Every structure is written in structure tokens, then in C-alpha cells.
Amino acid sequence: MAGKTKAANKKRGGARDAPATRERLLQAALEVFAAMGYAATTTRVIAERAGGNEGTLFRSEEHTSELQSRFGI
């Protein structure tokens, strides 16, 4: 099973792309918060704007409330 996980991560880019993924998510969050406001923003919208899915957002450990405090929105 661990072999499949490593293979899947390698295929998707895995941990080596984590900084780039995090940056895409942060940029997407900033854009969505600015356009929709914090209360109307969902994790799905942020993830889709970043070109991923909600699982990507949660794996990055940047939930919407953490993003809000980071950007001071």
C-alpha cells in the first residue's frame, strides 16, 4: 500500500511540489476573498480557483480561517 502512495505522489508531483501548491492556494484564496468576501468563500471555491480540489487544500494545512488570518481579511 505504501508503494502505491509513493507512486501516486510521484505521478502527481508529490511533496516536492508542496511549496508551489501552497503558493497557488494562497494566491487563489487572496483572489477569492477579495472578490467574494470571507463569509461567502468556501474551500471548494478556493481549491477550484487554484486548479485543485478540496483534498488538496486540506492536505496543505491551509484552511480558510488560517488563510483569512494570514491575509488579514
GIWOTA-V21404 format. One record per pair of residues at least 12 apart in sequence whose C-alpha atoms are under 8 Angstrom apart, sorted by the first residue. I is the first residue (numbers start at 1). J is the second residue. D is the distance in Angstrom with one decimal. If there is no record, write none. Layout:
# GIWOTA-V21404
i->(I	I)
j->(J	J)
d->(D	D)
This chain:
# GIWOTA-V21404
i->(18	21	22	22	24	25	25	25	25	26	27	28	28	28	28	29	29	29	30	32	32	32	33	38	38	42	43	43	43)
j->(60	60	60	62	50	46	47	50	57	67	50	46	47	49	50	46	64	67	71	45	46	49	73	68	73	64	57	63	64)
d->(7.5	7.8	6.4	8.0	5.4	6.8	6.7	5.4	7.0	7.1	7.7	5.7	7.5	5.6	5.3	5.3	7.8	7.0	7.2	7.5	6.5	7.8	7.4	7.3	7.2	7.5	7.2	7.4	6.4)
